[in-house]
Amino acid sequence: MEIEFSGQTVLVTGASRGIGAQIADDFAACGASLIVTATDAGNERALLDRYGDSARFFAVDFRDPASTARFLEALVQMDRIDVCVNNAGTSRHQTIEGTTEEDWDITSEVNLKAPFLVSKTVASVMKRNGYGRIVNISSIWGHVTMAGRSAYTAAKFGLRGLTLSSAVDLAPSGILVNAVSPGFTLTDMVRKNYSAAQLQAVVDRVPLGRAAEPVDISRAVLFLSSRLNSYITGQCLVVDGGYSVV
């Protein structure tokens, strides 16, 4: 058995760095034609050079309703989108008392509302072809929590709910919807939000004895997005080295 995406068009939001970049790289290596997004338009040339002439780039700021609307208008006109990975996200870590209304709104806009709008739009394209795979990138904090995660945990729990409900709605159209929930993954965002001592304390709690690498997450995403997955939908796969079960 082989995971390959030749002849398929794959959308990956937030593809300029971290887990999103790894996911896009791996889809490209498996033959997919990519649609990729990043907040900064300055990433366009680098991403198109990376993924070839068949790739399409959109600068989208999911905090901006006008920017999001322009992107959705472009998506609905696509001939086909076989796979959608809702990866774009943001994180503002504060306690419930420290969380501002702005923190809450931005976290919800990017981590929950944007996947809802993108999924709704790509589903209309997938239905034309009677086939589709949607994978939402949730988080370990959509299953458990810790101090200072109020807005982020709420949004990621909501994303799990969106995954379940949209899986039921879209199953009759041949569209499978799942989520992947990464644990501690060595990305720029994690290194920014955790000191070396904090990260080591977390790793010490992981049964496998290490933080995840982006490729650990990408492999799960590619399987759920592939034709090898023919009967899994409405599931949230936690990829955390066993952190959440101890």
Secondary structure, DSSP 8 states (H G I E B T S, - for coil): -----TT-EEEESS-SSHHHHHHHHHHHHTT-EEEEEES-GGGHHHHHHHH-TT-EEEE--TT-HHHHHHHHHHHHT-S---EEEE---------TTT--HHHHHHHHIIIIIHHHHHHHHHHHHHHHHT-EEEEEE--GGGT---TT-HHHHHHHHHHHHHHHHHHHHHGGGTEEEEEEEE-SB-SHHHHHHS-HHHHHHHHTT-TTSS-B-HHHHHHHHHHHHSTT-SS--S-EEEESTTGGG-
